[in-house]
Each structure stands twice: as structure tokens, then as C-alpha cells.
Amino acid sequence: MRIGQTSFITFVSTFVSSGAGFVGTIVFARLLGADILGQYYLLLSIVAWLALAGTLGFESAITKRLSEGENRGAYKVAGGLCIAALTATIVLALILGEDIVQQLFGVQRIDFLILLLIVGVMGSYVDAILQGVHLVHVYAGLRPVRRVIRTLVQVGGILLSFGLVALVYGYATGGVVIILIGLYVVGGPYHLPNREHFRSLYEYARFAWLGRIEGKTFNQADILILGVFVSDSLVGVYGITWNLANFLIIFSNAISSSLFPELSKLSADESSVQVSSLLEDSLAYAGLFTIPGLVGGALLSERLLRVYGPEFVDGSEVLWLLIGAVLVYGYQRQIVNVLSAIDRPDESFKINSVLILSNLVLNFALIREYGIFGAAGATITSVLLSFTVGYIILNRHIDISVPIDRIGAQVAAALGMGLVVVAIEILANPIFSTINNTATTTVLVVLGAAAYFAFLWGLSADFKRIIRKNIPVF
């Protein structure tokens, strides 16, 4: 399957998944309010960090070694054993340190943490295998299934007045179903590993673990630190705003997931020219949705957040900052993805260190003084720093050609879209004032997206070529 088609399938699957989550989150926000959502997001943030220790980069190592095509059965078993041992250690620590966790974060149910941790780690293991054996489209196709099942169980439980319990068990149910399906699809073989297989995984994982921490730092550190300094309500507001911004990075993530196995194989075959060419393509389209999202977020932030409820409008002043951070992060991830694929996790380690350290320092420094605005400022500043460092480092290993013309066409199309949205708001204001905000926002988003792609189709011959070449044939 072409890389473009794989990216498209991955994007559509993630879009459906995120769309289901988007609708579910609106329901959660309206039925539960910011306080319970704040507890839920804080719980997921804690679990995300614990899961990092439960995998410690071995899921990335599994994907890398399996993608190289040799000794797959042994690497599956070796990676699974490493992850199982790490997770068992963390579960034991949670049980022994229950009082400390409860006092530090206000989490009353340690069993929630343990359940979500085990499901999350097992899900990461299965996802790593699917990507490593070049079944990225299958891995992507399972994501909306997981999200739909999760959302249905959560909404049903909330309607039955189970509140936070419904959110937790719904999340776990979706994960378990996908784990079982994923293991069935992967099938065999499984072989007993030897010491060399463990060593090979360790050599990659000892640098790759920081990449996972970097991802969680980008997505979760600010929420975790906000939980220490501000109310559950503000954490809920920021969590909703962050989810909305993150929705726009799904195409960039789809490109990274689709390219990694191919880049890894090309690197093993020493095809550096093709690696450079794929990097240029990934940079060209990493901002395809995020660039117009930044313009749209700046214009419609208050309308978008009011969809969740009036109390969430407090996040409108930071939405555009978070979308800007997501935009830069999308380009940064393409750089780190290439370095990891060409077996230079040590260089990825340096880039990830910059983001993690700067993000944590800035969050602690700014959140106490500026609240959620400080958290957003810390995020975008740390991403800009890590992107700059990443560009410098990658340029030492391969030739980087930034596709200014293709990115420029997207910027121009996004600005044209912005003018269309503003004009529609002004001209149709008498009509919009008579209908509810959700319907108005939906109309503006749909018309804005149509205008953006119409402008881009007219401005970019390359975009037309890519679309025609990679439309999936069924």
C-alpha cells in the first residue's frame, strides 16, 4: 500500500476516532461539569506518566526492530516480557504507596489507576507490534473502534448516574476490546528470545524512552502541574481547550505513523536520498490541517468553547496559543521521527530533553503566576526551542530541504479562509443571532474548511497531484 494511502487511512480513522471523542466530550462537559472532568483528566494524566515507566521506551524499540524484518517472533516475546516486568513493579509500588498518591494528587481510587495502567500498557504493546509489522492501516483502523466503544460505555454509564466510574470503566472497556482484536490480527509467530534480542531492544529503548516522556510532557505536564496550583474546574477548562487543539494534529501524527516503518527499512538499506525525500514530503503536509486550524481558532475560539458550555469560554484566550504549539510540534515530530527511524535515538534523546526540561521549568514558573495562560505559554515556548534544536541536529545527518512553496500555499489558503469566515459572520449575523451557537459554529467550521481546500486546490498544483495519486482504490 502506498504511503500516501496509508497516511490517508490513518488520518480518516483518527478523525473518526477524534470525532467520536469530540462528541462524547461535549456530552461529558454538559452532563458532568468541569469539576468531574478535571478529576478525570488528572487521573488520565497520572496514568499516562505511570505508563511511561511501564514501557520505558520498549514499545518504540519493538516497533523499530520488527520493522527491520528479522527475528520478529523473538522480539515480540522479549518486548512483552520487559514491559510486563516493568508494569508489575509499578503496580506493586502503587499498592504499597497508596496513601502517598492519595495525599499528593487527591486520587481516592488506586484501583482506577491500576486498571487504566494495565490496559494502557497492554494497548501500547499491541500498537507497537502492529506498526512494526507494517500494519499501520490496521492499527489506525482499530482506533475509532476503541473510541466509539469507549464513548458509548461512558455516555451510558453517565446517563445511569455513575459519573467518574463510568468514565474510567468506559475508557478501560474500549482498550480491552482493541487489545483482543489486535492480538488476533497480529497472530504468530512467537519464539523464545535469547540474550541478544533483549540487548538489542535495550540499546534502542535506553534512548527512545525519553521520546515517550517528551510526548507525554507535551500533552500532560501542564495539566498535571495545573492540578497542583489551580482548581479542578480550571483543570477541566484547560483540558477541554487542549483536547480541541490536539484534534488538529491528527494528520501530522498519521504521517509520522505511516512513514516510520518505511523510513526504518530505507535506513537499513542505506537509502539516504529517499529518506530525505520522504522527510520533505512529511514537512510539506504536517501542517495541512493545523495551519487553517490556527486561523480558525483565533477567529472562532469563543464560539468553539461555548459548544461545551458557558464555563469553558474561559479557555478561549489560550486556545490559539495551544493550536500554535500543536502546529510547531507537528513539524518537530517529523524531525524526531526521521532520527528515530535512521537508528539515531541518541540524537532524538537530545531534542526530547530540550522540550521536557524547558516545558517543566516554564510550567512551574508560569502557572503559579498566570494560571492556564502561563501553561499555554510554557508549552509553545518549549516546542519552539525543541524544534530549533531538532532542525540543527537533523541537518548534520541528512540534507533537509524545507518545502517553503507548499507550506506557503497552505498559509495563503488559510488566510483566504479566514476572510471568508469573517465575511460570512458579518453578512449572516442577523440569521446567526436567531439560532443556537452549536449550529452556527458548525456552519462556520464547515464553510471555512470548504473555502480552505478550495483555495488550496487552486493555489497548489502539488496538492492536486498528491490527492489524485493517493485516493484509495477500493
N, C-alpha and C positions, 0 to 999 in steps of 0.2 A: 504494500500500500504506500502511495506517495506520502511524503512528509506533510505536504500541504493538506492532503485529505485527512491524515491523522490529526493534525492540528485543528482542522475544522470540526471533526467529530468530537475531539476532546473539548473544544470550545462550546459546541452545542450542548453536549452532555453537562458540562459545568454550568452553562447558562440555565438549563432546565433545573439543575440542582439548586443553583443560587436563587432562581425564580421561586421555587417551592419554599426555600428558606425565607425569602423576602416576604412572601405572603404569610407564612407562618409567624414570622417575627412581628408583623403588623397585628395579627390576632393576639399574640402573646402580650404585646405592648398595651393593647386596648383592654384586654381582659385581666391582666395581672398588674400592670403599672410598672413604674420604674424601679421600685424597691426590690420586688422579687426578681425582676430581670437583672438587677445589679448583683444580687446573690448568685444567680445562675451564671452570669458572665465571669464573676470572680471565681466560682467553682471550676469552670472550664479553663480559666487561666492557670489556676494551680495545677490542674491535671495535665495541662499542656507542658508545663515545666517538669513535672514528675515523669511524663512520658519521654522527655528528652533523656533523662537519666536511665530510663528503661530500655532505650535503644542505643544511646551513646554513639550514634553515627553508624551503627552496624547495618541499619536499613539502607543507607546510602551505599555502603560497601557491598551489600548483597546485590543491589541493582547494578553497580559497576561491574562486579565480577561475572554475574550472569550475562550481562550484555556482551561480554567478550567471547562468549560461546563455548567455553571449556569447563568441564567438571561441574556442570550445573547441579546435579543431584547432591553432590557433596557440599557445595556451597549453601544450598537450601538448608540442609540439616545443621551445618556448622553455624550459620547465622541464626537459625531458630534457637539453638541451644544457648548461644551467647545472650540473646535477647531475653530468653526465659530466665536465665540465672540473674541477670540484672533486675528484671521486674520482680522476681521473688524477693530479692533483697530489699527493694523499696517497699513492697507490701508489708514485710516484717517490720521495717522501720516505722511505717505509718501506724501499725498496731501498737508498737511499743511507745511511740511518741504522740499518741492521740491527744493527750491533754495540751501539749505544746502547740500543736496545729490548731486546736480549737481556740486557744487563748490568743494566738498570734493573728489569725485571719477571721475568727468568728464562725468557723465552719462547725456545725453541730453534728453532722453525719459523716464520720470517717468511711462508713461503708459505701457512701456515694463516691468518694474519691477512689476507693479501691476498685469498685465496679467499673467506673469510667476509665481508670488507668489500664486495667487488663484488656478491656475492649479496644481502647485506643492503640495500645502497643501491638496487639494481635492484628488489628487492621493495618497498621503501618508495615508489618511483616508481609502480609499478603499483597499489599500495594507494591512493595519493593520487588517482590517476585514477578508480578505481572508486568511491571515496567522493564525489569531486567531481561525477560524472555521476549521482549518486543511485542507485548500485548497491551500497548499503551491505550489503544482504542477500546479494549475490553475494560481495562482499569477505569477509563473515563466513563464508559457506558454504565458502570455499576454505581457511579457517584449519585446520579439523580435517583436511582432506585433507593439507595441508602437515605437520601434526604427526604424523599416522599414518604417512605415508611416511618422515618423518624418524626416528621411533621404530623402525619396522621395520628400516630400514637400520642404525641404530645398534645395536640388540639383536643383529641378525645378525652384524654386524662384531665385537661384543664376544664373542659365542659362538665366533667364529673366532680369538679372541685378538689382535685388532687394537687393543684398548684405546682410547687417546686418539684415534688415527687414525680409528677407527670413529665416535666421537662427532662429530668435525669433518666428515667427509665425509657422514655421515648428515644432519647439520644443513644442509649445502650442497645435498644432493640434494633434500630437501623444498622448499627455497627455489626451486631452478631449475624444478621441475615447476610450481609455482604461478605463477611469472613467465610461463611459456609459456602456461598456461591463461588467466591474467588478460589478457595482451595479445590473445589470440584473442577473448575475450569483449568487451573494450572496442572492438576494431575501429577503424574510422576515425571521423571524418576527421582527417587531419594536414595542416596548412597551414604554409607558411613564415611565421615571425613577423616583425614589424618592431620597431623600437626601443621603441615604446610598450608592447608586450607584455612585453618584458624589464624595462622600467622599472616597470610595474605589479606584476610578480612581485617585483621587488626591494623596492619600497616596503612590501609586506606581509612579505616574508621577513626584512627587516632587524630587525624586532621579533619575528617568530614563531620565529626560531632559538633564542631563549632558552627558549621553551616546551618545545622538544625537549630542550634541555640540562636543564631542570628535571625532565622525566620520567626522564631517564637518571640524574640526580643522586639522585632518589628511589629508583630501582631498583638503581643500580650503584655509586654513590660509596662507600658503606660497604664493599662487597666489595673495591673497588679499593684503598682505604686499609687495610683489614684485611690485604690481600696484602703490604703493606709491613711491618706490625708483628707479625703473628702467623703461625703455621704454616699450611701447605696444608690440614692436617686441620681446623683451626678454621674456615678459609675455607669448606671443604666443608660443615661442620656449619651454619654461618650461611647458606650458600647454600640448603641444603635447607629450613631454617626460613623463610627469606624466600620461597621458592617456595610453600611451604604457605600462608603468609599472603596472598600475592598471588593465590592461587586464588580468594579470596573477593571480589575487586574486579571480577570479570568482568562482573557485571550492571551495575554503575555505569559501566564502560567501554562496555558495549553501549548504554546510554542516551546517553552523550556522542556516540558514533559515529553513532547514528541521528538525533540531534537536530541536529547541526551543519549539514548541508546545508539542513534546513528552517529553522533559525534564520537562516542566512545569507540565504536567499531572503526570509524575512519582514522582515529588516532592510533589504534592498534595496528592499522595498515599503513601508518605513516603518510597519510594523505593530507598534508597541512594546507594545501591550496583549497581543497574542498571544505576544510574546517573553516577557513577564513571566509569563504563564500557563504556558507550557512550562517555564520555569525552576522555578516552584513544583512542577510535577509531577515534574521531574527530582530536585529536592531531597527530595521525598516518598519516592522509591523508590531513591535512590542507596545507602542502607544496608540494603536489603531482605535481603540475604544476609550482609552484613558484621556487622550488629548481632548476629544469633544466632551468627555465627562467633566473635565476641569472647567471648561467654559460653561457647560450646563449647570454644574454645581454652584458656580459663582452667581449665576443668574436666578436659579430656582431653589437655592438651599432651604429657604424658609418654607416654601411650598412642599418640598420633598419631605422634610422632617415633620411637618404638620400632619402628614398622612398617618404617622404613627400615634399622634395625639398631641395636644397643645403643650404638654410639659416638655416634649422633646425639641421644641423650637429653640431652646437654649443652646443647642449644639450647632445652630446654623452659622455662627461666626467662625467655627473651626472646620466646617466641612470642606471648604475649598483648600485649606492647608493640608488636610489629610489626603484629599484627592491628588494634590501636588506631590505629596510624599509617595503615594502609590505609583504615580507616573514615573518618577525618578527611580523608584525601586524596581519597576518593571525592566528598565534598561540595565540596572545594576545586576539583576538576576541573570540576564543573558550573558553577561561577562563572567560571573561566577560559575554559571552552568558550563561554559566552554572550558574554563580552567579545570573544573572537576572532571569533565569528560576526557580531557587530554592527560589525565592522571597526574594533575598538579594540585592535589588537595592542600598541599602546604601553602601555596600561593592564595588559594581561596581562604585559607585559615587567616591570613593577614588581613584580607579585606573584611572578613566577617568580624574580626577582632575590633577593627575600627568602628563598625556600626554598633556592636554590642557595648563597648566601653563608652563611646560618646553618647549613645542613647540612654544608658543607665545614669551616667553622670548628669546629663542635661535634664532628664526626667526628675531626678531628686532635687536638682537645683531650681527648676522652674515650676513644678507642680505645686509646691508649698506656697509659692508667691502668686502664681497666675492660674491655678486650677486646670481645667480642661484645655484652656488656650495654651498654657505652658506645656502640657503634654503633647499637643499637636505641633508646637514649635520645636520641641525636642526631637520629635520624630522626623520632621522634614529636614532639619539641620544635620542629623546623624546620617540620613540617607544620602544627602548631597556629598558629605565627606567621604563616605564609603564608595560612592560611585566614582569620585575623582581618583581615589587611590586605586580602585579596580581597573580603571582605564589605563593608568600609568603602568600597572603591573602586567596586564594582559598584552600591552603593546610591546613588551620585552620578548614575548614568546611567539606571537603571530602578528601578521600585518593587519591592522584594523582600518577599515575603510567605512567611515560613518556616512550613511546614505542621506545626506542633507536634503537632496531634492525630494525624496519620497516622504521624509518626515515633514518637510516644508509644505508639501501638498496637503497633508493631514491638518497641519496648523491652519492653513488658509481655509480649508473646508470647514473646520471647526468655528473659525471666526465668522464665516458666512452663515453658518447655522445659528450662531449667537444673534446675528442681526435679524434673521428670520423669526426666532423665538421672541425677541423684543418687539418686533413689529406685530406679531400675532397677539401678544399680550395687550398691546395698546389698542389695536383695532377691534379685538374681540372682548375687551373689558366689560362692556355692557352685558354681554351674554355670560361671561365667566362669573360675574357677580351674582348671577341667579342660580348657579349650580354649585354643588359641593366641591371642596378643594381636591379630593381624590380624583374625581372625574376631570377637573381642569388640569391637574398635574399630569395625568395620564395622556391627555390630548397633547399637551405641550411637549412631553417627552417623545411621544410617537412622531409628531410632526418634525421635531428637532432632529431626531435620528434619520428620518427620511430625507430631510434637507441636507444633512451632513454627507450621507452616502451619495446623494445626487451630485452635490458639489465635487466630492472626491472622484466620482466616476468621470466627471467632465474634466477634472484637473490632472488626473494621473493615468497615463497610458499603462504604466506598470501595474497599477491596481486592477485595471480591466484584464490584463493578461493573466495575473495571478488568479483572479476569480474564474476565468474561463478554463484555465488549466487544471484547477483543483476542485471543481464542482464534482462531488462524489457521483459515481455511476453505479446505480443500483440494478 
